[in-house]
């Protein structure tokens, strides 16, 4: 087993990597990765609700996020297609710039659509932004994993999560406040600038050395191997199917709950400014604390124990929203629920993302992480888009969030089985080691 799986070093050693170049770059990558999700997630939900769109239609819009779950279908393009002229800057850097520009254009496109007047136009614009954001994520994730050394994966995942929540929270806050005082069109136009941090980070850091090294050794002579290679490599590992099952089910409850929070807040009577203060403000700082604690726990306790702790905390966090729904509008209750949920998510974001990053082979980093991250939330997003609104209307928020708590238990059980069978160690790829061979 590698050190990344065991945990190693002192508490001081666990903190030092936060100020190193690659983890800092991961922070900027995360900022740009997070903001498109807010544009078609929480902000769009608020925009639609304020335009009088019914709950079922609002939650159905979360199906747009399924673009992120199908990004593995075109991830091979990022791995195998060289962009004319721009390729001289490097495969990863050139795609980072192009994908960033596509996201900015898609946000502008969604900005000029009026949901109240043209709901189908809004659907099309949201789908385009989902596809562009998912493409941006493919290159961002591959680039992040490749610029990090094996021992930096935990801290790098933490910094990426810092960035993701900064981007999502800042875009969410900017969107809510600007929409409150001007309109949603101006809000979306302002938020399009959040694509720039990842593009600038790629220009400053340049093409990842680990990608250059593995690219000179890999035998990927055609696009056919770029398409099938990532899947063949992953599924030849011991316990691959059980690992994939864990990836699919571990976050069902968390995803189902998170995509409905804004509906709860609106129905409890919170204003945009209150949502920005508690959901974005309190949640942001709680998440930062959770990510920092998660990075330290990952470095000290290792992969297995930190992931297990995070899974348990994330399950419990869903229960806090059942309590908030039962109490009703309460600023203290909202702060407590949001704070605990974000603290738990911060720890989970570090531990689980680091484990998923370690599963990648450096020959197919972008494609494999696209497959893994897509599988991690597809079921929860599908259930949210097809049943969440109806479940809330039929059973109420309290029972709905109790259900999301129960849905988190299968993921905990599966990871415990992976630990008992020794499959956590054997499932990791070469991203967890210094060689081109899987680290076991």
N, C-alpha and C positions, 0 to 999 in steps of 0.2 A: 504494500500500500504506500502511496506517496504521502509526503508531508502534508500536502493540501487536504488530504482526507483525514489525517490524524490530528492536526492541530499542533502547533509548535511555537517556540519562542516565548519571550516575556511579554507582560502587558505593554511595556514601552515599545517593544518591537512590533506589537500589533497596531500601534497608533502611527508610527513613523511613515509607513507607505502612503498615508493620506496626503502628504505634501510632495510626493514624487511626480514626475512629469506625466507618465502614462495614466495614473489614476486621476490626475487633474484634468487631463484631456477627456477622460471618461465622463467627468462632470458636465462638460460642455456638450458632449454627444448626447447625454441624457436629457439635457434641456430641450434640444431640438426634437428628440424622440417623443417627449411627453406632450408637447403642445397640440399636435394634430388630434390626439385622443380626446383632449378637452374640447376641441372645436366641434367634434361630431359626437361627443359623449355628453358630459354634464352641461356644457354651454348650450348645445343644441336642444337638450331636454328642457332647459329653462326657457329658451327662446320659443319653442313650440308650445309649452304649457302657458306662457304668457300671451301667446297668440290665440289661445282658446282651443288648441288641439286636444282631443280626448286622450285619456291615459293609455288605452290600448294602442293607439296610433303612435304615441310618444315612445312607449317601450318597444314597439315594432321597429322604430328607427334604430334601435341598438343592433339590429341585424346588419346594419351597414358596417359595424365593427368586425363582422365575419370576414371582411377583406383581409384583415390581419391573420385570420386563421387559414386562409388559402394562399398566403404569400409564398409558400413552398412550391407552388405550381410554377412560378416564374423566377424563383431564386436562382435557378441555374443560369439565367441571363446575366446576373451580377457576377457569377463565378466564371462564365465562359466567353462572354461577348466583350470584345474590345471596342471602346468608343473611338471613332475616327478623331485624329488629332489630339484629343484630350488624353488618350491612353498614354502618351509620353509622360504625363504627370503620375502615372501609376494606375493600376486597375481599381484599387479601392478609392483613391483620391478623386479620380475622374468621375466615378459613379456617385460619390458623395455630392459633388457639385451639381450634377445633372438632377439627381433625385431631390435635392434641396430646392432647386428652381421649380421642379414639378409641384412640390408641396405648396410653395408660395402661390403659384398660379391657381391651384385648386382651392386654396383658402379664399383668394380674391373672388373666384367664381361663386363660391357659396355665400360670400358677403353680399353680392348684388341680387340674390334671389329673395323673394318675399314669400315665406311659408304660408301666410294667410291667403295670398292671392294665387299662388302656384305651388301646391304641395308636391306635385310630381316633379316639377323643376327642382324643388328642394331635395327630393329623393335622388335625382340624378347627380346633383352637385355634391351631395353627401357621399354617394358611392364613389365618385371620382376622387374626392379627398381621401376616402378610406383606402383606395388603391394606391394613391400617391404616398400617403402616410405609411402604408405597409411596405412599399418599395424603399422608402427612406429608412425604415426600421431594419430591413434586410442588410443594407450596407452599413448602417450604424452598428448593429450587433456584431457583424463579422469584423469590422474595423476595431471595435472595442476589445474583443477577445484577442485579436492578433497583436495589438500594441502592448498588451499586458503580459508580464512574465507569469509563470505558473504560480509563484508565491503571491502574486498581486491580484489573483482572480477574486478573492473575497473582498478585499478593499476596493478593487475596481468595480465590482458589482455594487458595492455600497455607494461609491461616488456616482455611478451611473444612475442609481436609484435616487440619490440626492438630486441629480440633474433632472431626472424624469419628473419628480414631484415639483421641483422648482419651475420647470417648464409648464407642467399641467396646472399648478397652482397659480403661477403668474398669469398664464393665459386665461385661466378661469376668473381670477380677480379682475384683470384688465377688461375681460369681456363683460362681466357683470356690472362693473362700475361705469365703464364707458357707455354701455347700453342703457344704464339707469339715467345718465345725464345727457346722452346724445341719442344714439340708436345702434342697433345690432350691426348694421352695415359698416359703420366706422369702427366698431369694436373688432370685427373680423379682419378688417384691413390692417389695423394696428397689430393684431396678433400674428399676422403673416411674417413679421420680422423675426419671430422666434426660430425660424429655420436657419438663421445665420450662424449661431454658435457652432454647430457641427461642421458647417462648411469651412469656417475659419480655423477650427481645430485641425481639420484634415490638411489645410494648407500649411499650417505651422508645423505640425508633427511630420507630415509627409507619409509616404508609403510604409506600412509596417515591415520591420525587418524580418519578423517571424514568417510573414506571408511570402516575402522574397525568397527566403531560405527554402521553404517547403515547396514553393513553385518551381524551383530549379531541380527538385528531386521527384516531383509527382509525374506520373505517366498519364496525363489527361490530354490526349492528343486531339480529341474532338468533342463536340457538344453532347454527343450521345453519352459519353462517360461522365460529363459534367452533370447530366440529368440523373443517371442511375447510380453513380458512384457514392453519393452521400447516403443513400438508402441501403446499398449493399454493405457499406462499411458499418453502419449502425446496427443492422439486424443480424450481422454475423457474430455479435458479441453475446457472451453468456448472459441469459436472463433479459435479453432485449425486449421481449414482448411484455414481461412483467414491469419493466422500467417504463415502457410506453404507456401501459395501463395506469401507472401511478401518475405520469405526466398529465394524462387526460382527466383523471378524476380528482386530483388533489386540490383543485381550486374551484370546483363547481359552486359550493356554497358561497365562497368569497366573491366570485364574479357575479352571481345572481343577486347578492345583497348590494354590492357596490353600485351597480348600474341602476338601482332604484332609489338611492338616497335622496336625490333631488325631488322626486315625487313626494316622498315622505315629508321633506322640509316644506315644500309648497303647501301640502295639505294641512300641516300643523300651523301654518300661518306666518312663517318666517319671511321677511322681506329680502330683496336682493342684497342689501347692505349687511343684514344679519347673517345671511348665508356666506357672504364673502368673509365676514369677521370670524365666524366659528368653523365653517366647513373648510374654507381656504386658509384662514389665519391660524387658528388653534391647531387644525389638522396638519398644517405645514410644519410648525415647530415640533409637534409631537412626532411627526414622521422623521424629521431630521435627527431627533434624539434616538428613535428606534433604529435608524440606519447606522448611526455611530455605534450603538450598543451591538447591533448585529454584526458589524465588521469586526469588532473586538472579540465577540463570542466565537465567530467563525475561525479567527486566527488562533484563539486559545483552546477552544473545545473541539475543533475540527468539523469536517463536513457533516458527519452523521448526526452527532448530538445537536449541533446548531440547527440543522434542518428539522429534526424532530421537535425541538422546542418551539420553533417558529410555526409549525403546523398546528400545534396545540393552541398557541396564543391566537392565531388567526381564527380558529374555530370558536374560541370563547368570545372574540371581539364581535361576532355577529349577534350574539345574545344581548349585547349592550343596546343594540338598536331595537330589539323587541321590548326592552325595558323603557327606552325613550318613547316608543310608540304607545306603551301602556300609560306612561305618566302624562303625556301630552306636551304642549309647548313649554319648554323649560330651558332657559339659557344655560344654567348649570348642567342640566342633563345632557343637552346637546354638546356642550364642551367636553363633558366626560366621555360620552359615547364616541365622538369624533376623535378625541385625544387617544383613547385606548385603541381604537381601530387602526389609527395611523401609526401608533407606536408598534403594534403587532405587525402591521404590514411592512414597516421599515425593517424590522428584524427578518421577516420572511423574504422580503425583496433581496436582501443581501445573501442569505443562506441558500435559498432555492435558486436564485439566478446564478450564483457561483457554481452550484452543482450542475445546473443545466449548461453553463459555459464549459465546465470540465468534461461534459459528455461529448464535446465536439472534437473532430479530427481536423488538424490544421489544413489538410488538403481541401476540405469542404466546409470551412467555418461558417460562411454566410448561409449556405444552403441548409446545413444541418441545424443551425440555431433557428433558422426560419421554420423548419419542420417542428422542432421541439417547442418553441414558443407558441406556434400556431396550435399545436395539440393541447397546450396547457390551458387554454381558455375557450376552445371551440364549443364544448358542451354547455358551459355556463352561459355563454353569449347566446347560443341557440335557444336555450330554455328561457332566457330573459326576454328575447325577442318574440317568442311564440306563446309563452304562458305567464310571465311575471305579472303583467297588467291584469289579466283575468284572475289570477290567484289572489292578488291584493284586493280586487273588487269583491271577490267571493268570500274570502276568509279574514280579510283585514290585515293590517301591517304586523300586529303582534304575532299571530300564527305564522305569517309568511317568514318573518325573521327567525322564528324558532325552527322552521323547516330548513332554512339555510344553515343553521347551526348543525343540525343532524346530518346534512349533506356533506359536511366537512370530515365526518368520521371515517369514511372509506379510505381517504387519502392517508390519514394517520396510520390506519391498520396496514395498508399496503407498504408504506415506507418501513414500518416495523418489520414486516416480512422480508423486505429487501436487506435490511440490516442483519437479521437472523441468518439469512442464506448467504451472506457475504457478497451480495450482488452490487452493493454500492461501489465497492472498490473495483470490481471487474467491469463495470459499465462505463467507466470514464475513458476518454479518448486522449489523443496526443496533446490537446490544449492544456492538459493537466501535467504535462512533463516537458522536458527540453528536447525530446527526440521526436521523430516522425512516427513513432510507434505508440499505440495506446498505453497509457500508464495503468498498471494493474496492481 
